């Protein structure tokens, strides 16, 4: 009978080598590597690009954004009803697509870009606002200069057409001031506009003012009238001074301008300044200091719908009745005589 081989370590064999059994316990999840770092870096990059886009949108103007949009807009659009409209036009090579390009294209007219290629012309919105403001100011100044030259040319042409006004041509001075276009009618040596010490106007001076009214009534500006005198030393016992005299001459000028066709609603102010604003400061008694100034005020456009809707008070008032020379202006009616 064959013997069973002895592998050792039997229960009855106490001197054999021990049998060691290793049991591997499965722990938690193992290490996955650094893939999350790549995803996080992509997320941070996307956020940075997003905030950079927000900053760019806030830093440029609407015109510049339109220029960027125009830069990426296609310059042609397909008008085919169907098909790709591309290289093969929606057909295969076997169908003769190379000879059947029937789809037409229509050019799209685009406005000129407001910035250069690559955005090299991006500017600060505040700087654009300053440029626009300067352009508006320059256009306004050019318009005012054109109006000044127009008024000057029309006055010269009007006066030259009236032979009786030739002696008063040197009395008329037109200049451009910060307040507006100023027309001054000054006295000359032995050629006065008013009677001395009075607001009564000479006939030739009245005719000159009528011609001035024909010109300025066409302008849209309001009108300012100022009366000036020289520093006369005459004293009126009634207290009538150069202040009253200059104001009365300005009012007399207003009445003549209205007779010449100027609308009363176009008048801005009528004042008298006595001798406080001489034009010839070196010779305060120069006849040139006795004058009337008519100014077309800047930025006071009164013509238009609003002007036409304003009431004209001259049409609703009538001239006062003439005074009775026998009683005078300030005399009261005579009281009845008392009984004896």
Secondary structure as GFF3:
##gff-version 3
##sequence-region A 1 340
A	DSSP	alpha_helix	35	59	.	.	.	ID=ss1
A	DSSP	alpha_helix	62	71	.	.	.	ID=ss2
A	DSSP	beta_strand	76	78	.	.	.	ID=ss3
A	DSSP	three_ten_helix	93	95	.	.	.	ID=ss4
A	DSSP	three_ten_helix	97	99	.	.	.	ID=ss5
A	DSSP	beta_strand	105	107	.	.	.	ID=ss6
A	DSSP	alpha_helix	125	160	.	.	.	ID=ss7
A	DSSP	three_ten_helix	163	171	.	.	.	ID=ss8
A	DSSP	beta_strand	172	176	.	.	.	ID=ss9
A	DSSP	beta_strand	180	186	.	.	.	ID=ss10
A	DSSP	alpha_helix	203	216	.	.	.	ID=ss11
A	DSSP	beta_strand	221	227	.	.	.	ID=ss12
A	DSSP	alpha_helix	242	259	.	.	.	ID=ss13
A	DSSP	three_ten_helix	264	266	.	.	.	ID=ss14
A	DSSP	beta_strand	267	272	.	.	.	ID=ss15
A	DSSP	three_ten_helix	287	289	.	.	.	ID=ss16
A	DSSP	beta_strand	291	301	.	.	.	ID=ss17
A	DSSP	alpha_helix	305	309	.	.	.	ID=ss18
A	DSSP	three_ten_helix	313	315	.	.	.	ID=ss19
###
